[in-house]
């Protein structure tokens, strides 16, 4: 029998720089997803509390106060924002992958993270972006191999990577080796940023289709648009800028053989980009290309993954 699952990308903007309000908004959309019989909902990169677009628009030295505010708005794993998402997942029966700026429970270091929630168990795992991209290093530390996970959920085995982490082919392969059936790809809006307006969505599309084919999995690409509220916030805090505009985002669901299963959605209209997928299609795709089986050459090419959690102190 086929295993059909209704999945969706949450093409939504957060309540910018307000994690509590963003979590409440997310919870309302999760409940709405349940009412639409959606079983898996993927949110964009750092939906809690929104992507810090100012890092690419202003000189570093004038960002310190705002970066501190962002750190304060980042959420901890056992905090009320995460509890609100877990409650909504349980109430609706929807499995959730949530993008968040996660602050460590000890210390002040933050991570660009993806959290997995199941209706039965609540928070079941967190992936931390291995390498913050470009100016993101002002905000987030590096993740480690302990966050390279693909949890089993009621809708199947799910993996997740954040934004340009998809350019790290070995990180992608580690997801593939765990036999992920559905891959959550979390993105901000890049296509409204100067220098990327003509190319960002093409880059994202290429990476998403490549991962679907090479991984033999469904890919859910979820991204947020930039809103006028975000631009107004930045200009009030840091002054005028000409590098970022309203709109953007690229949200869709891609088949393991690379076809788009729903029309990619961009722009400020908020919606759940939803479609029903048949996980049995993975079998037919892997007949042609199984990257961990007949299309692998481990005697020549082999991936080694250190899954140990890294600490600043090692007690011997």
Secondary structure as GFF3:
##gff-version 3
##sequence-region A 1 316
A	DSSP	beta_strand	4	11	.	.	.	ID=ss1
A	DSSP	alpha_helix	19	35	.	.	.	ID=ss2
A	DSSP	beta_strand	40	42	.	.	.	ID=ss3
A	DSSP	three_ten_helix	53	56	.	.	.	ID=ss4
A	DSSP	three_ten_helix	60	62	.	.	.	ID=ss5
A	DSSP	alpha_helix	64	73	.	.	.	ID=ss6
A	DSSP	alpha_helix	80	92	.	.	.	ID=ss7
A	DSSP	beta_strand	95	103	.	.	.	ID=ss8
A	DSSP	beta_strand	110	118	.	.	.	ID=ss9
A	DSSP	beta_strand	122	128	.	.	.	ID=ss10
A	DSSP	three_ten_helix	134	138	.	.	.	ID=ss11
A	DSSP	three_ten_helix	145	147	.	.	.	ID=ss12
A	DSSP	beta_strand	152	153	.	.	.	ID=ss13
A	DSSP	beta_strand	156	162	.	.	.	ID=ss14
A	DSSP	three_ten_helix	163	167	.	.	.	ID=ss15
A	DSSP	alpha_helix	169	177	.	.	.	ID=ss16
A	DSSP	beta_strand	182	187	.	.	.	ID=ss17
A	DSSP	alpha_helix	200	215	.	.	.	ID=ss18
A	DSSP	beta_strand	218	223	.	.	.	ID=ss19
A	DSSP	alpha_helix	228	238	.	.	.	ID=ss20
A	DSSP	beta_strand	252	254	.	.	.	ID=ss21
A	DSSP	beta_strand	271	278	.	.	.	ID=ss22
A	DSSP	alpha_helix	281	288	.	.	.	ID=ss23
###
